[in-house]
Amino acid sequence: MLKIFRVTAILEGISYLMLFGLGMPLKYWANIPEPNKWIGYSHGGLFIGYVILAVIICMEKKWGLKRFTILFIASLLPFGTFYIDKKYLKVLEK
């Protein structure tokens, strides 16, 4: 389960960066909204998956609300999921 969460965290981070680094500029500066729609759908699904898996992992590992809050806030920040992967998840997988 941890490996799936790590992959989801990385993909969620990439989709977040794509949404704001590629999708939004195309939509608002180039007037091309279609990529933003599909990147947004992907990011939304990955975000929901990330949060659900974070709840499952926190319950499995008996992590408290504080650790879950850190995982959740990281999903809202650019590069946050990459930090979580390096700081918390990679260490656990060894």
Secondary structure as the mmCIF struct_conf table of DSSP 4:
data_model
#
loop_
_struct_conf.conf_type_id
_struct_conf.id
_struct_conf.beg_label_comp_id
_struct_conf.beg_label_asym_id
_struct_conf.beg_label_seq_id
_struct_conf.end_label_comp_id
_struct_conf.end_label_asym_id
_struct_conf.end_label_seq_id
HELX_RH_AL_P HELX_RH_AL_P1 LEU A 2 MET A 18
HELX_RH_PI_P HELX_RH_PI_P1 LEU A 19 GLY A 23
HELX_RH_AL_P HELX_RH_AL_P2 MET A 24 TYR A 28
TURN_TY1_P TURN_TY1_P1 TRP A 29 TRP A 29
BEND BEND1 ALA A 30 ALA A 30
HELX_RH_AL_P HELX_RH_AL_P3 GLU A 34 GLU A 60
TURN_TY1_P TURN_TY1_P2 LYS A 61 LYS A 62
HELX_RH_AL_P HELX_RH_AL_P4 LEU A 65 LEU A 76
BEND BEND2 LEU A 77 LEU A 77
TURN_TY1_P TURN_TY1_P3 PRO A 78 PHE A 79
HELX_RH_AL_P HELX_RH_AL_P5 GLY A 80 ILE A 84
HELX_RH_PI_P HELX_RH_PI_P2 ASP A 85 LEU A 89
HELX_RH_AL_P HELX_RH_AL_P6 LYS A 90 GLU A 93
#
